[in-house]
Amino acid sequence: MKKRIAAIGAGLAALVLSTSGWSQTGNTTKIAVINIQVAIAQSNDGQEAARTLGTRFAPKRAELEKQQKEIADLQQQLRNQEKTLTEEARTRLLRTLDDKTRAFSRANEDATTEYQQAEQDAINAIGVKMLNVITDYAQKNAYSLVIDVASPQTPVLYAEANTDITEAIINLYNEATSKAAGGTGSSQSATSADPPAATTPPAANPEGSTP
């Protein structure tokens, strides 16, 4: 999730630079920094997206974990009975293990792809709305430049704390989306809940499984 948020963050940063305008007072250029990754993840919409994804993919994760356990049990059985199994029984067990491992790998790959796409869709939807908030904030506060510190394309080695607008953008975004939804937005603190990155994705391939 972090890499995908960073990717859209880089795009948002570029858009902010091109749309926020170059407002200067005398020879002073106002510059702000923002962590898009944190802003998206800790917004009310980001937290709600994390909960929704977690609920949506919980059954698939449970099924994958069940398949994973079946494979682990068969592997343990093969180790325990290695010296007592007939060649025919061993061949059958290996074939069953291979079939289950391949089925698990396919199911896990499909579930992971679906999860990542749903996750990216949520990030994109939040990102588009957040860009409007960032642009409006930058223009109203005469910022000439807004830099995304989460993007590897715009590395920031040092920034004064008072130039960081991340928390302000989170609050303004939550306020704007709450008004747009008729005041039904989440009242949960944006800085206290886990970000979407904490959502558990589908299970990984079991150790020793066949790709």
DRENVOLO-464649 format. One record per residue: y, z, x of N, C-alpha, C, O in turn; residue in three letters. Coordinates in Angstrom, 1 decimal, m for minus. Each point is the difference from the previous one (the first is absolute). Layout:
<pts>
    nc2    nc3    nc1   cac2   cac3   cac1    cc2    cc3    cc1    oc2    oc3    oc1 type
      Y      Z      X      Y      Z      X      Y      Z      X      Y      Z      X  ALA
...
</pts>
This chain:
<pts>
    nc2    nc3    nc1   cac2   cac3   cac1    cc2    cc3    cc1    oc2    oc3    oc1 type
   m1.2    0.0    0.8    1.2    0.0   m0.8    1.2    0.0    0.9    1.0   m0.7   m0.4  MET
   m1.0    1.5    1.4    1.2    0.1    0.9    0.4   m1.4    0.6    1.2   m0.3    0.0  LYS
   m2.2   m0.4    0.4    0.3   m1.3    0.6    0.6   m1.0   m1.1    0.9   m0.7    0.3  LYS
   m1.4    0.8   m1.5    0.5   m0.9   m1.0    1.4    0.4   m0.5    0.8   m0.8   m0.3  ARG
   m0.5    2.1    0.3    1.3    0.5   m0.3    1.0   m0.5    1.1    1.1   m0.4   m0.3  ILE
   m1.6    0.6    1.5    0.9   m0.4    1.1    0.3   m1.5    0.0    1.1   m0.4    0.3  ALA
   m2.1   m0.4   m0.8    0.2   m1.5   m0.1    1.1   m0.3   m1.0    0.9   m0.8    0.3  ALA
   m1.0    1.4   m1.4    1.1   m0.3   m1.0    1.3    0.7    0.4    1.0   m0.5   m0.3  ILE
   m1.1    1.6    1.0    1.2    0.6    0.5    0.8   m0.9    0.9    1.2    0.0    0.0  GLY
   m1.9   m0.7    0.9    0.6   m1.0    0.9    0.7   m1.1   m0.8    1.2   m0.3    0.3  ALA
   m1.8   m0.1   m1.4    0.6   m1.0   m0.9    1.2    0.5   m0.7    1.0   m0.6   m0.1  GLY
   m1.1    1.9   m0.4    1.1    0.6   m0.6    1.2    0.2    0.9    1.1   m0.2   m0.4  LEU
   m1.4    0.6    1.6    1.1    0.2    1.0    0.7   m1.3    0.2    1.3    0.0    0.1  ALA
   m2.0   m1.1    0.0    0.7   m1.3    0.3    0.8   m0.3   m1.2    1.1   m0.6    0.1  ALA
   m1.6    0.8   m1.3    0.8   m0.3   m1.2    1.2    0.9   m0.1    1.1   m0.5   m0.4  LEU
   m1.2    1.8    0.7    1.1    0.9    0.0    1.1   m0.5    0.9    1.2    0.0   m0.3  VAL
   m1.6   m0.5    1.5    1.0   m0.4    1.0    0.8   m1.2   m0.5    1.1   m0.2    0.3  LEU
   m1.8   m0.7   m1.1    0.6   m1.2   m0.5    0.8    0.2   m1.3    0.8   m0.9   m0.3  SER
   m1.0    2.0   m0.4    0.6    0.1   m1.3    1.0    1.2   m0.1    0.8    0.0   m0.9  THR
   m0.9    0.9    1.9    0.9    1.2   m0.1    1.4   m0.3    0.3    0.9    0.8   m0.3  SER
   m0.7   m1.9    1.1    1.4   m0.3    0.3    0.4    0.7    1.3   m0.5    1.0    0.4  GLY
    1.6   m1.6    0.2    0.5    0.6    1.2    1.4    0.6   m0.2    1.0   m0.6    0.2  TRP
   m1.1    1.9   m0.8    1.2    0.7   m0.3    0.5    0.8    1.2   m0.8    0.8    0.5  SER
    2.0   m1.0   m0.1    0.5    0.7    1.2    1.3    0.7   m0.4    0.9   m0.6   m0.7  GLN
   m0.6    1.7    1.2    1.3    0.7   m0.1    0.6    0.0    1.4   m0.4    0.8    0.9  THR
    1.4   m1.6   m0.7    0.6   m0.1    1.4   m1.1   m0.6    0.9   m0.6   m1.1   m0.3  GLY
    0.3    1.8    1.4   m1.0   m0.5    0.9   m1.3    0.8   m0.1   m0.9   m0.2    0.8  ASN
    0.8    1.0   m1.9   m1.2    0.8   m0.1   m1.0   m0.7   m0.9    0.3   m0.5   m1.1  THR
   m1.5    0.4    1.6   m1.1   m0.5   m0.7   m1.0    1.1   m0.5   m0.5    0.7    0.9  THR
    0.4   m0.5   m2.1   m0.9    1.0   m0.5   m1.5   m0.5   m0.1   m0.3   m1.0   m0.5  LYS
   m0.5    1.8    1.2   m1.5   m0.4    0.0   m0.8    1.2   m0.6    0.3    1.1    0.3  ILE
   m1.3   m1.5   m1.0   m0.9    1.0   m0.6   m1.4   m0.4    0.4   m0.3   m1.2    0.2  ALA
   m0.6    2.2   m0.2   m1.4   m0.2    0.2   m0.8    0.5   m1.2    0.4    0.9   m0.7  VAL
   m1.5   m1.6    0.4   m0.9    0.5   m1.1   m1.4   m0.3    0.4   m0.4   m0.9    0.8  ILE
   m0.5    1.8   m1.2   m1.4   m0.2    0.2   m0.6   m0.5   m1.3   m0.3    0.8   m0.9  ASN
    0.1   m2.1    0.8   m0.5   m0.6   m1.2   m1.3    0.5   m0.4   m0.3    0.2   m1.2  ILE
   m0.6    0.0    2.2   m1.3    0.5   m0.3    0.0    1.3   m0.7   m0.7    0.2   m1.0  GLN
    1.5    0.8    1.5    0.2    1.3   m0.7    0.6   m0.2   m1.3   m0.4    0.7   m1.0  VAL
    1.5   m1.5    0.9    0.7   m0.1   m1.3   m0.9   m0.5   m1.1    0.0    0.5   m1.1  ALA
   m0.8   m1.6    1.4   m0.9   m0.5   m1.0   m1.1    1.0   m0.4   m0.3    0.2   m1.2  ILE
   m0.3    0.4    2.3   m1.1    0.9   m0.3    0.4    1.3   m0.7   m0.7    0.5   m0.9  ALA
    1.9    0.0    1.1    0.4    1.3   m0.6    0.9   m0.2   m1.2    0.4    1.0   m0.6  GLN
   m0.1   m2.2    0.2    0.6   m0.2   m1.3   m0.9    0.4   m1.1   m1.2    0.0    0.2  SER
    1.8    0.2   m1.4   m0.9    0.4   m1.1   m1.0   m1.1   m0.3   m1.1    0.2   m0.4  ASN
    1.6   m1.5    0.4   m0.9   m1.1   m0.2   m1.1   m0.1    1.0   m1.1   m0.4   m0.3  ASP
    1.4    0.7    1.6   m1.0   m0.1    1.0   m1.0    1.1   m0.2   m1.2   m0.3    0.2  GLY
    1.6    1.5   m0.6   m1.0    1.0   m0.2   m0.9   m0.3   m1.3   m1.2    0.3    0.0  GLN
    1.9   m0.8   m1.0   m0.8   m0.4   m1.2   m1.0   m1.1    0.3   m1.1    0.0   m0.5  GLU
    1.6   m1.0    1.4   m0.9   m1.1    0.4   m1.3    0.6    0.7   m1.1   m0.5   m0.2  ALA
    1.4    1.5    1.1   m1.1    0.6    0.7   m1.0    0.7   m1.0   m1.2   m0.2    0.2  ALA
    1.7    0.9   m1.1   m0.9    0.6   m1.0   m0.7   m1.0   m0.9   m1.2    0.2   m0.2  ARG
    1.9   m1.2   m0.2   m0.7   m1.1   m0.8   m1.1   m0.7    0.8   m1.1   m0.2   m0.6  THR
    1.4   m0.1    1.8   m1.0   m0.7    0.9   m1.2    1.0    0.2   m1.2   m0.5   m0.1  LEU
    1.5    1.7    0.3   m1.1    1.0    0.2   m0.9    0.1   m1.2   m1.3    0.0    0.2  GLY
    1.9    0.0   m1.4   m0.8    0.1   m1.2   m0.8   m1.3   m0.3   m1.1    0.0   m0.4  THR
    1.8   m1.1    0.6   m0.6   m1.3   m0.2   m1.2   m0.3    0.8   m1.0   m0.5   m0.5  ARG
    1.1    0.9    1.8   m1.1   m0.3    0.9   m1.0    1.1    0.2   m0.9   m0.1    0.8  PHE
    1.1    1.2   m1.4   m0.9    1.2    0.1   m1.5   m0.4   m0.4   m0.9    0.3    0.8  ALA
    0.7   m1.0   m1.9   m1.4   m0.4   m0.3   m0.6   m0.9    1.0   m1.2    0.2    0.3  PRO
    1.9   m1.1    0.3   m0.5   m0.9    1.0   m0.3    0.7    1.2   m1.1   m0.2    0.7  LYS
    1.9    1.2   m0.3   m0.2    0.8    1.2   m1.3    0.8   m0.2   m0.8    0.1    0.9  ARG
    0.7    0.5   m2.1   m1.2    0.8   m0.2   m1.3   m0.8    0.0   m1.0    0.4    0.6  ALA
    1.1   m1.7   m1.1   m1.2   m0.8    0.1   m0.3   m0.4    1.4   m1.2   m0.1    0.4  GLU
    2.2   m0.2    0.4   m0.2   m0.3    1.4   m0.6    1.1    0.8   m0.8   m0.1    0.9  LEU
    1.3    1.3   m1.2   m0.5    1.2    0.7   m1.5    0.2   m0.4   m0.8    0.5    0.8  GLU
    0.5   m0.8   m2.1   m1.4    0.1   m0.4   m0.9   m0.9    0.8   m1.1    0.3    0.5  LYS
    1.6   m1.6   m0.4   m0.8   m1.0    0.8   m0.1    0.4    1.4   m1.0   m0.2    0.7  GLN
    2.1    0.8   m0.1    0.0    0.4    1.3   m1.0    1.1    0.3   m0.7    0.0    1.0  GLN
    0.5    0.9   m2.0   m0.9    1.1    0.2   m1.5   m0.5   m0.1   m0.8    0.5    0.7  LYS
    0.6   m1.5   m1.6   m1.3   m0.6   m0.1   m0.4   m0.6    1.3   m1.2    0.1    0.4  GLU
    2.1   m0.8    0.3   m0.3   m0.6    1.2   m0.3    1.1    1.1   m0.9   m0.2    0.8  ILE
    1.7    1.2   m0.8   m0.2    1.1    1.0   m1.3    0.7   m0.2   m0.7    0.3    0.9  ALA
    0.3   m0.1   m2.2   m1.3    0.6   m0.3   m1.2   m0.9    0.5   m1.0    0.5    0.5  ASP
    1.2   m1.8   m0.7   m1.1   m0.9    0.5   m0.1   m0.1    1.5   m1.0    0.0    0.6  LEU
    2.2    0.1    0.0    0.0    0.1    1.5   m0.7    1.2    0.5   m0.7    0.0    1.0  GLN
    1.0    1.2   m1.7   m0.6    1.2    0.4   m1.6    0.0   m0.3   m0.7    0.5    0.9  GLN
    0.4   m1.1   m2.0   m1.5   m0.2   m0.3   m0.7   m0.8    1.1   m1.1    0.3    0.4  GLN
    1.8   m1.4    0.0   m0.6   m0.8    1.0   m0.2    0.8    1.3   m1.0   m0.2    0.7  LEU
    2.0    1.0   m0.3   m0.1    0.8    1.2   m1.1    1.0   m0.1   m0.8    0.2    0.9  ARG
    0.7    0.5   m2.1   m1.0    1.1   m0.1   m1.4   m0.5   m0.1   m0.9    0.6    0.5  ASN
    0.7   m1.8   m1.0   m1.3   m0.5   m0.3   m0.4   m1.2    1.0   m1.0   m0.7   m0.2  GLN
    1.8    0.6    1.3   m0.2   m1.1    0.9   m1.4    0.0    0.6   m0.6   m1.1    0.2  GLU
    0.0    2.2    0.0   m1.3    0.1    0.7   m1.2   m0.1   m1.0   m1.1   m0.2    0.4  LYS
    1.4    0.4   m1.7   m1.1    0.1   m1.0    0.0   m1.2   m0.9   m1.0   m0.3   m0.7  THR
    2.1   m0.5    0.6    0.0   m1.2   m0.9   m0.9   m1.1    0.6   m0.1   m0.2    1.2  LEU
   m0.5   m0.4   m2.2   m0.8   m1.2    0.4    1.0   m1.2    0.3    1.2    0.1   m0.4  THR
   m1.7   m1.1    1.0    0.9   m1.1    0.3    0.6   m0.6   m1.3    1.1   m0.4    0.0  GLU
   m2.0    0.3   m1.0    0.4   m0.6   m1.3    1.1    0.8   m0.6    1.0   m0.5   m0.6  GLU
   m1.2    1.9    0.5    0.9    0.9   m0.6    1.3    0.0    0.8    1.1    0.1   m0.6  ALA
   m1.2   m0.2    1.9    1.2    0.0    0.8    0.9   m1.3   m0.3    1.2    0.1   m0.1  ARG
   m1.9   m1.2    0.0    0.6   m1.3   m0.3    0.7    0.1   m1.3    1.2   m0.5   m0.2  THR
   m1.9    1.1   m0.8    0.6    0.1   m1.4    1.3    0.9    0.1    1.0   m0.4   m0.6  ARG
   m1.1    1.5    1.3    1.1    0.9    0.1    1.2   m0.7    0.7    1.2    0.2   m0.5  LEU
   m1.5   m0.9    1.5    1.1   m0.7    0.8    0.7   m1.0   m0.9    1.2   m0.2    0.0  LEU
   m2.1   m0.5   m0.8    0.6   m1.1   m0.9    0.9    0.6   m1.0    1.0   m0.5   m0.3  ARG
   m1.5    1.7   m0.3    0.8    0.6   m1.0    1.3    0.5    0.6    1.1   m0.1   m0.6  THR
   m1.2    0.7    1.8    1.2    0.5    0.7    1.0   m1.1    0.2    1.2    0.1   m0.1  LEU
   m1.7   m1.2    0.6    0.8   m1.2    0.3    0.7   m0.5   m1.3    1.2   m0.3    0.0  ASP
   m2.0    0.2   m1.1    0.6   m0.5   m1.2    1.1    0.9   m0.5    1.1   m0.5   m0.5  ASP
   m1.3    1.8    0.5    1.0    1.0   m0.5    1.2    0.0    0.9    1.1    0.1   m0.5  LYS
   m1.3   m0.3    1.8    1.1    0.0    0.9    0.9   m1.3   m0.2    1.2    0.1    0.0  THR
   m1.8   m1.2   m0.2    0.7   m1.2   m0.3    0.8    0.1   m1.3    1.1   m0.5   m0.1  ARG
   m1.8    1.0   m0.9    0.6    0.2   m1.3    1.2    0.9    0.1    1.1   m0.2   m0.6  ALA
   m1.2    1.3    1.4    1.1    0.9    0.1    1.1   m0.6    0.8    1.2    0.1   m0.4  PHE
   m1.5   m0.9    1.4    1.1   m0.6    0.8    0.8   m1.0   m0.9    1.2   m0.1    0.1  SER
   m1.9   m0.7   m0.9    0.7   m0.9   m0.9    0.9    0.8   m1.0    1.1   m0.4   m0.3  ARG
   m1.7    1.4   m0.3    0.7    0.8   m1.0    1.2    0.7    0.6    1.1    0.0   m0.6  ALA
   m1.3    0.5    1.8    1.1    0.7    0.7    1.2   m1.0    0.3    1.1    0.4   m0.1  ASN
   m1.5   m1.5    0.6    1.0   m1.0    0.4    0.8   m0.5   m1.3    1.2   m0.1    0.1  GLU
   m1.9   m0.1   m1.2    0.7   m0.4   m1.2    0.9    1.1   m0.5    1.1   m0.3   m0.4  ASP
   m1.6    1.5    0.4    0.8    1.1   m0.5    1.2    0.2    0.9    1.1    0.3   m0.5  ALA
   m1.3   m0.4    1.8    1.2    0.2    1.0    1.0   m1.1   m0.2    1.2    0.3    0.0  THR
   m1.6   m1.5   m0.2    0.9   m1.1   m0.2    0.8    0.2   m1.3    1.2   m0.2    0.0  THR
   m1.9    0.6   m1.1    0.7    0.3   m1.2    1.0    1.1    0.1    1.1    0.0   m0.6  GLU
   m1.6    1.1    1.3    0.9    1.1    0.2    1.3   m0.3    0.7    1.1    0.3   m0.4  TYR
   m1.3   m1.1    1.5    1.1   m0.3    0.8    1.0   m0.9   m0.7    1.2    0.1    0.1  GLN
   m1.7   m1.0   m0.9    0.9   m0.9   m0.8    0.7    0.8   m1.1    1.2   m0.2   m0.1  GLN
   m1.8    1.1   m0.5    0.7    0.8   m1.0    1.0    0.9    0.6    1.1    0.2   m0.5  ALA
   m1.4    0.3    1.7    0.9    0.8    0.8    1.2   m0.8    0.4    1.2    0.5   m0.1  GLU
   m1.4   m1.7    0.6    1.1   m0.8    0.4    0.9   m0.4   m1.2    1.2   m0.1    0.2  GLN
   m1.8   m0.2   m1.3    0.7   m0.4   m1.2    1.0    1.2   m0.4    1.1   m0.2   m0.3  ASP
   m1.6    1.4    0.4    0.8    1.2   m0.3    1.2    0.1    1.0    1.1    0.3   m0.4  ALA
   m1.4   m0.5    1.7    1.0    0.1    1.0    1.1   m1.0   m0.2    1.2    0.3    0.1  ILE
   m1.6   m1.5   m0.4    0.9   m1.1   m0.2    0.9    0.3   m1.2    1.2   m0.2    0.0  ASN
   m1.8    0.6   m1.1    0.8    0.3   m1.2    1.1    1.1    0.2    1.1   m0.1   m0.4  ALA
   m1.5    1.1    1.2    0.9    1.1    0.3    1.0   m0.5    1.0    1.2    0.3   m0.1  ILE
   m1.6   m1.1    1.1    0.9   m0.5    1.0    1.1   m0.8   m0.6    1.2    0.1    0.5  GLY
   m1.5   m1.0   m1.4    1.1   m0.8   m0.6    1.0    0.8   m0.7    1.2   m0.2    0.2  VAL
   m1.6    1.2   m0.9    1.0    0.9   m0.7    0.8    0.8    1.0    1.1    0.3   m0.2  LYS
   m1.8    0.2    1.2    0.6    0.8    1.0    1.1   m0.8    0.8    1.0    0.6    0.4  MET
   m1.3   m1.8   m0.1    1.0   m0.9    0.7    1.3    0.0   m0.8    1.1    0.1    0.6  LEU
   m1.1   m0.2   m1.9    1.2    0.0   m0.8    0.8    1.3    0.2    1.2    0.0    0.1  ASN
   m2.0    1.1   m0.1    0.7    1.3    0.2    0.6    0.1    1.4    1.1    0.5    0.1  VAL
   m1.8   m0.9    0.9    0.5    0.0    1.4    1.2   m0.9    0.1    1.0    0.5    0.6  ILE
   m1.0   m1.7   m1.1    1.1   m0.9    0.1    1.2    0.6   m0.7    1.1    0.0    0.5  THR
   m1.3    0.5   m1.7    1.2    0.6   m0.8    0.5    1.2    0.8    1.3    0.2    0.1  ASP
   m2.1    0.7    0.4    0.4    1.1    0.8    0.8   m0.4    1.2    1.1    0.6    0.3  TYR
   m1.6   m1.6    0.4    0.7   m0.4    1.3    1.4   m0.6   m0.3    0.9    0.3    0.7  ALA
   m0.8   m1.1   m1.8    1.2   m0.6   m0.3    1.0    1.1   m0.5    1.2   m0.1    0.4  GLN
   m1.6    1.0   m1.2    0.9    1.1   m0.5    0.5    0.9    1.1    1.1    0.6   m0.1  LYS
   m1.9   m0.4    1.1    0.3    0.9    1.1    0.5   m0.7    1.2    0.1    0.6    1.1  ASN
    0.2   m1.9   m1.2    0.5   m0.8    1.1   m0.8    0.0    1.2    0.5    0.0    1.2  ALA
   m1.8   m0.1   m1.3   m0.9   m0.1    1.1   m0.1   m1.5    0.4   m0.2   m0.8   m0.8  TYR
    0.4    0.5    2.1   m0.1   m1.3    0.5   m1.5   m0.4    0.3   m0.3   m1.2   m0.1  SER
   m0.5    2.2    0.4   m1.3   m0.3    0.4   m0.9    1.1   m0.4    0.3    1.2    0.1  LEU
   m1.5   m1.5   m0.6   m1.0    0.9   m0.4   m1.3   m0.4    0.7   m0.5   m1.1   m0.2  VAL
    0.0    2.0    1.1   m1.2   m0.3    0.8   m1.2    0.8   m0.4    0.1    1.2   m0.3  ILE
   m1.2   m1.9    0.2   m1.3    0.7   m0.4   m0.6    0.6    1.2   m0.5   m0.8    0.9  ASP
    0.4    2.1   m0.7   m0.6    0.6    1.2   m1.5   m0.1    0.0   m0.6    0.3    1.0  VAL
    0.0   m0.6   m2.2   m1.4   m0.1   m0.1   m0.5   m1.3    0.5   m1.2   m0.2    0.3  ALA
    2.0   m0.8   m0.1   m0.4   m1.3    0.4    0.0   m0.2    1.5    0.9    0.4    0.7  SER
   m2.1   m0.9   m0.2   m0.1   m0.2    1.5    1.0   m1.1    0.4    0.3   m0.1    1.2  PRO
    0.2   m0.7   m2.1    0.9   m1.1    0.4    1.4    0.6    0.2    0.9   m0.7    0.6  GLN
   m0.6    1.9   m1.1    1.3    0.5    0.2   m0.1    1.5    0.6    0.4    0.9   m0.7  THR
   m0.9   m0.8    1.9   m0.2    1.3    0.6    1.3    0.8    0.2    0.9   m0.6    0.5  PRO
   m0.9    1.8   m1.0    1.2    0.9    0.2   m0.3    1.1    0.9   m0.9    0.8   m0.3  VAL
    1.5   m0.7    1.4   m0.3    1.0    1.0    0.8    1.3   m0.2   m0.5    1.1    0.3  LEU
    1.6   m1.2   m1.0    0.8    1.2   m0.3    0.9   m0.3   m1.2    0.6   m1.1   m0.1  TYR
   m0.5    2.1   m0.8    0.9   m0.2   m1.1    0.5    1.4   m0.5   m0.9    0.9   m0.1  ALA
    2.1   m0.7   m0.1    0.5    1.3   m0.5   m0.6    0.3   m1.4   m0.2   m1.0   m0.8  GLU
   m0.1    2.2    0.5   m0.6    0.4   m1.2    0.8   m0.4   m1.2   m0.5   m0.4   m1.1  ALA
    1.9    0.4    1.2    0.8   m0.4   m1.1    0.1   m1.5   m0.3    0.6   m0.4   m0.9  ASN
   m1.3   m0.4    1.7   m0.1   m1.4   m0.2   m1.2   m0.4   m0.8   m0.2   m1.1   m0.5  THR
   m0.7    2.1    0.3   m1.3   m0.3   m0.7    0.2    0.1   m1.5    0.4    1.1   m0.5  ASP
   m0.5   m2.2   m0.2    0.2    0.0   m1.5   m1.3    0.0   m0.8    0.0   m0.2   m1.2  ILE
   m1.1    0.5    1.9   m1.3    0.0   m0.7    0.0    0.9   m1.2   m0.4   m0.5   m1.1  THR
    0.7    1.7    1.3    0.0    1.0   m1.2    0.9   m0.4   m1.1   m0.3    0.1   m1.1  GLU
    1.5   m0.6    1.5    1.0   m0.4   m1.0   m0.5   m1.2   m0.8    0.1    0.0   m1.2  ALA
   m0.8   m0.9    1.9   m0.6   m1.2   m0.7   m1.1    0.4   m1.0   m0.1   m0.5   m1.1  ILE
   m0.7    1.4    1.6   m1.1    0.5   m0.9    0.5    0.6   m1.2   m0.4   m0.3   m1.1  ILE
    1.4    1.2    1.2    0.6    0.6   m1.2    0.7   m1.0   m0.9   m0.1    0.1   m1.2  ASN
    0.9   m1.0    1.8    0.6   m1.0   m0.8   m1.0   m1.0   m0.7    0.2   m0.4   m1.2  LEU
   m1.2    0.1    1.9   m1.1   m0.8   m0.6   m0.6    0.7   m1.1   m0.2   m0.6   m1.1  TYR
   m0.2    1.8    1.2   m0.6    0.8   m1.0    0.9    0.1   m1.2   m0.4   m0.1   m1.2  ASN
    1.7    0.3    1.4    1.0    0.1   m1.1    0.1   m1.3   m0.7    0.0    0.0   m1.2  GLU
    0.0   m1.1    1.9    0.2   m1.3   m0.6   m1.2   m0.4   m0.8    0.1   m0.5   m1.1  ALA
   m1.3    0.7    1.7   m1.2   m0.3   m0.8   m0.3    0.9   m1.2   m0.5   m0.4   m1.0  THR
    1.0    1.6    1.2   m0.2    1.0   m1.2    0.9   m0.5   m1.1   m0.4    0.1   m1.2  SER
    1.6   m0.5    1.5    0.9   m0.5   m1.1   m0.5   m1.3   m0.6    0.1   m0.2   m1.2  LYS
   m0.7   m0.7    2.0   m0.5   m1.2   m0.5   m1.2    0.2   m0.9   m0.2   m0.8   m0.9  ALA
   m0.5    1.9    1.2   m1.2    0.3   m0.8    0.4    1.0   m1.2   m0.9    0.5   m0.7  ALA
    2.2   m0.3    0.5    0.4    0.8   m1.1   m0.1    1.5    0.3   m0.2    0.8   m0.9  GLY
    0.3   m0.5    2.2   m0.1    1.4    0.4   m1.3    0.6    0.0   m0.2    1.3    0.0  GLY
   m0.9   m2.1    0.1   m1.4    0.5    0.0   m0.6    0.0    1.4   m1.2    0.2    0.1  THR
    2.1   m0.4    0.9   m0.6    0.0    1.4   m0.5    1.3    0.4    0.3    1.1   m0.7  GLY
   m1.2   m1.1    1.7   m0.6    1.3    0.4    1.0    0.9    0.6    0.9   m0.4    0.7  SER
   m1.1    1.7   m1.1    1.0    1.0    0.5   m0.5    0.7    1.3    0.6    0.9    0.5  SER
   m1.8   m1.4    0.0   m0.6    0.6    1.2    0.9   m0.3    1.2    0.6   m1.1    0.1  GLN
   m0.4    2.1    0.8    0.8   m0.2    1.1   m0.5   m1.1    0.9   m1.2   m0.1    0.3  SER
    2.1   m0.8    0.1   m0.4   m1.2    0.8   m0.4    0.4    1.4   m0.7   m0.7    0.6  ALA
    1.2    1.8   m0.1   m0.3    0.4    1.4   m1.2    1.0    0.1   m0.3    0.3    1.1  THR
   m0.3    0.1   m2.2   m1.0    1.0    0.1   m1.4   m0.6   m0.2   m1.0    0.6    0.4  SER
    0.9   m1.7   m1.1   m1.3   m0.6   m0.3   m0.6   m0.9    1.0    0.8   m0.5    0.9  ALA
   m2.1    0.3   m0.9   m0.6   m0.9    1.0    0.4   m1.4   m0.3    0.2   m0.4   m1.1  ASP
    0.0   m0.4    2.2    0.4   m1.4   m0.2   m1.3   m0.9   m0.4   m1.1    0.6    0.1  PRO
    1.3   m1.8   m0.5   m1.1   m0.9   m0.4   m1.0   m0.1    1.1   m1.2   m0.2   m0.3  PRO
    1.6    0.3    1.6   m1.0   m0.1    1.1   m1.1    1.0   m0.1   m1.0   m0.2    0.6  ALA
    1.3    1.3   m1.3   m1.1    1.1   m0.1   m1.0   m0.4   m1.0   m1.1    0.6   m0.1  ALA
    1.3   m1.7   m0.7   m1.0   m0.4   m1.0   m1.3   m0.4    0.8    0.1   m0.8    0.9  THR
   m1.2    1.2   m1.4   m1.3   m0.3    0.7   m0.5   m1.4   m0.4   m0.2   m0.3   m1.1  THR
    0.1   m0.6    2.1   m0.5   m1.4   m0.3   m1.5    0.0   m0.1   m0.7    1.1    0.2  PRO
    0.1   m2.2   m0.6   m1.5   m0.1    0.0   m0.7    0.5    1.2    0.6   m0.1    1.1  PRO
   m1.8    0.5   m1.2   m0.7    0.5    1.2   m0.2   m1.0    1.1   m0.1   m1.2   m0.3  ALA
   m0.1    1.7    1.5   m0.2   m0.9    1.1   m1.5   m0.3    0.2   m0.8    0.7   m0.7  ALA
    0.5   m1.7    1.5   m1.4   m0.3    0.2   m0.8    1.2    0.6    0.6    0.7    0.9  ASN
   m1.8   m0.5   m1.3   m0.8    1.1    0.5   m0.3   m0.2    1.5   m0.2   m1.2    0.4  PRO
    0.0    2.2    0.4   m0.3   m0.2    1.4   m1.4   m0.6    0.1   m1.0    0.4   m0.6  GLU
    1.0   m1.4    1.4   m1.3   m0.7    0.3   m0.3   m1.0   m1.1   m1.1   m0.6    0.0  GLY
    2.0    0.2   m0.9   m0.3   m0.9   m1.0    0.1   m1.4    0.5    0.6   m0.3    1.0  SER
   m1.2   m0.6   m1.7    0.0   m1.4    0.3    1.3   m0.7   m0.5    0.2    0.2   m1.2  THR
    0.6   m0.9    1.9    1.2   m0.6   m0.5   m0.3   m1.0   m1.1    1.0   m0.6   m0.5  PRO
</pts>
